[in-house]
Amino acid sequence: MGHVMRCITLAEIFNEKLNSNVTFAMRESENVIQIVEESFKVLTSQSNNHFTYYDWLLRCIKEIDADIL
């Protein structure tokens, strides 16, 4: 949870200082996802036997047309 709270703090700074639009990509942690969703868009993965982080993150990048990850 500490890691997520630090990421939220950084995301808030990016929004305020750099006028960024931050989206979180998160896996399987409903309670934590709910906390993040209070302030930010969250993309979640579908768990399946053929899951790979590479493919999932690539889909996330394309879905939001991200400039950085």
PyMOL commands that set and color helices and strands:
alter all, ss='L'
color gray80, all
select helices_A, chain A and resi 2-18+30-37+53-64
alter helices_A, ss='H'
color red, helices_A
select strands_A, chain A and resi 23-26+41-44
alter strands_A, ss='S'
color yellow, strands_A
deselect
rebuild
show_as cartoon
